Amino acid sequence: MDLPGKRTLTDGFKREAAWLVQTSGRTIEQVADDLGIGRSTLGKWLTRERETDLLSGQHADMAKELARLRKENEILRAKRDLQ
């Protein structure tokens, strides 16, 4: 149920708003003011987008770190087996 005078914002709008904060070099306050939305609301959208991005699968830096940790494990196991 929509309340009178209250607009319904799409998920796409929310993602785009979060993207603007991440890529425009502008603050949350500036983007929120430009879009006519609350700063805390935009902050929540930004947090949600960052969490979604982190959980969406491997990123290049995560893959590199995983490879490094696997190599380190291999070295530590070899050292352990020599003792």
N, C-alpha and C positions, 0 to 999 in steps of 0.2 A: 504494500500500500504506500503510495507516494503522498507525502505531506504537501499541502499547498505551499508554493514558493520554494520548495526544496527540489533541487535538480538531482537526477540520477546520473552518475558518472560511470562510464563503461570501464571495463578492465583495460582496454586499449588506451584510454585516456590516462589512466593511472600509471600504466607502464611508460607512456610517453613523457608524463610529468617527471617520473623518477629518472628517466633517461636524460631529460633536460638538465637536471641537477648534476648528474654524473659527467656530462660531456660539455656543458656550456661554460664552465668556469664561474658560474653564478652561484650564489648561496641559496640555501633552501628558502630563506626569507624572501629573497628577490623573486625566485620562480613562483613561490606560493602567492605573493602579492600580485604578480603579473597574471596568474591564472585565476585569481579570485577565490583561492581555497585557503584553508587554515594551514598554518605552518606545521602544527603537530600532525595533521592529517597527511601532509606531503611527507613528513618524516617517517610515518608508519609505512606509507607506500614504498618509500625508498628502502627501508629496512627489509620489507617483504621481497622486493625485487632482488636485493643483494643476497638474501637467503636462498631464494629460488635459483639464482645464478650459481651459487656455490653448490647446491644440491643437484644441479642439472647434469652432472657428469664430470668427467675429467677435463681439466684445463691443462694447457701446455706446462705451466709451472708445477702443477700437481703431478703430472706424469714424470717430469724431471726429478722431483723430490722422491717419488715412489721408486724410480730406478736407482737413485742414490742410496736410499734406505735398503733396498734389496741387495745392492753391492756391499754395503756396510755389514749387513747380516751375514752374507756369505763369508766375508773376511773374519768376522767375529767367530763364526762357527768353525772356521778352519783353525783359528788360534786356539779355540777351546779344545778341539780334537787333538791338537798337538801336545796339550798338557797332560 
